[in-house]
Amino acid sequence: MYSESHSESSMSQKVLLNATEVDIALHRLACQLIENHDTFSNTVLVGIQPRGVFLAERLKSVLESEYKIKDIQLGYLDITFYRDDFRRSEKPLEANKTNINFIVEDKKVVFIDDVLYTGRSIRSALTAIQSFGRPLEIELLTLIDRRFSRHLPIQPDYRGRQVDAINNEKVKVCWTEQDGEDAVYLVST
C-alpha cells in the first residue's frame, strides 16, 4: 500500500491488472496448484495477514467451485511480531489474527501473499509457521512478484504477474471484498 501522507494530486497510478485479468490470474494459479497438489489431501493453504488473506480466500473459492476440490484447509498467519523491523516502527504495530486450526506437521504448506517485495514478510512467515509444527515443504504463491527489489533470496513458486517497479513506485492490490474492485495498480509518488 502507498503512504496516506502523499496528496492524491502528487500520485499517478497505472492499471497493471483489471478485474478480468485478476480473474484469469486466479484461475491460472489454481490450475498450477492442482498440477502440483492434486486433491490437496496433504496440502494446506496459509494466507499471510493482512493482505494475503483475500487472495487465499479467493483461490480456495475458485478451487472448490470451479475445480471441485473438496476439504481444502485454509489458515491465516499473522507475522507482526516475527518481523525483523518490529521494534523499528515509530507507531505501535497492530497484530492481526492467526487462525490455523489444523496441524502443519508433515504437510505441504502453500504460503499465499498478494505482493512479494523484499522477501522479509515471507522470512517472518517461515519463522512463525514453526509454532504450528514442521511442514514437509513450503511453497510460496503471490499475485504480484516485484522483481529487482528483493533483500533476501526468496522467490515465488507461483506468481500471477511479474512487475518491474522502481523504489518510488508502489504496487496496490485491490479486492472487491475490501476495496470495492478487483484491480492491481502501479502507484507513482
N, C-alpha and C positions, 0 to 999 in steps of 0.2 A: 504494500500500500504506500501511497505517497503521503508526505507530511501535510498535515492540515494547516500549517503556518504559511504556506505559499498561497498567494491570492490566485483565484481562478484565472485572472487575466494574464498572469505570468506563466501559465501552463498551456501546453498543447498536447493533444492526445491523438494517436493514430490507432485505428482498429487493427488488431493482429488476427483475431478470430471473431466472427459474428456468431449468432446463435446456431445457425445451420452448421458452421464449421466446428463449433464446440461439440455439437451432437455427433458429427462424423468422427471426431477425435475420440469421443467417449466410446462409440461402437468399435472403433479400431483397437483401442486399448483393451476393451472387454474381450475381443477376439484373441488378442495376443495373450491375455491371461488364461483363457480357455486352452489355448495351444500348450501352455506350459503347466497348467494345473488341473486340467480335465474336469473332474467333478467337484474339486475343492474339498475333497474328503480329508486331506491332511494340510490344508491351507487356510490361513486366517488373514483377513484384511484389517489393517490398522491405520485409521486416519490420524494424521498429525494435527493436533489442535493449534490454532483455531481453524485455519482456512482449508486444511486438507480434509476436514470432515465433510464438507459439501461435496467434494469430488468423490470421496469414498462412498457416501450415501448414494450418489448418482450412479456410480459404477455398479454397486450392489443391485440397485433397481434395474439397470439395463441387463445385468447377468441373469437376474431372476425372471424378469418379464419377457425379454426378447429371446434369451437363450435357454430358458427353463432350467437353470441351475438351482438346485434346492439346498436349503440349510446352510447358506453362506454365513460364516461367523464374522462379524464386524465389530471392532472396538475402536475406542478413541484414546489417544495417548497425549497427555499434557507434558511438555518438555520444559516448562518455565524454569523450574529450579535445577535443571540439569544443564542449562546454557552456560557457556564459558564467559558470557558477558553479563551474567545475572547480577553481580554486585557493581557493575559499572553504570547502571542506569541512574539518572537524576531523579526520576519518579519511581514510586513503588510499582513493582510488577504485579499484575493481576493474573492469578493462575486460572486455567480453565479446568474442566473436569476430565479426569481419566476414567474411562469406563471400559474395562477389559474383564468380562465375566466368563472367560474361558482360559484354558491352560495353553501356554505357548511352547511348553517343553516339547522338543522333538517335532514341532510343527514348522511348516514353511510359512513365514510371515512376509506379507507384502505391505511395506510402508507406503502410504499414499499422502502426497502433499501437492498443493496447487503449483508452486513455483520452486524450482531448485536454483538457488542463487549462490551463496558462498559455500554451502555444504555444512555449515555449523549447526543448523537445526537437525539435520539428519545425524550428525555425530552425537548430538544430545539425545536423540531418539534411540540410538544404538545403546547408549548407557541406560536410559530409562527403561527400556523393554526388559532388561535383565532382571528387574524386580519381579517379573512375572514368569521367569523360567529361562531356560536356554533353548532358543529356537534351533531347529535343524539347519535352516538357512534363512537369510533375509534378503529380500529384493526391494527395489525402490521404483515406484511409479509416480511420475509427475506430469501434470498437464503441460507446463512450460519449463523448458530447460534453458536457462540463461547461460550461454557459452561465455568463456573468457572472463568469468567473474568468480571462479572457484578459489577458495582459500585452502580447501582440503581436497585430497584425492578421492572424491566421491562422485560417481556418475550414475545416472538412472539406468535401470534395466528396461524400462518402458517410458516413452515420452510421447506426449501429444504433439508438441511442436518445439523446435529448437529456435531460439531467438538470440540474435546478436544485439546486445544493448550496452551502451556505454554508461559510465558511472552516474551521470546526472539524469539518466533515464530510469524510470521505474516501470515494472510490469504490474498492471492492475487487473486482477481476475474478478469478474462479477458473476454472481449466481442469482438466478431468479428468486430463490428462497430468501436471500438476504438483501440483494441489491435491485431486484425488480427486473433483471435481464440477465441472459447468458451472453457474455462477451469477454474478450480479453483486449486490453488496451496497452499501448506503449505510451507512457506519460513523460513528456519532457518538461523540466522545470527551468 
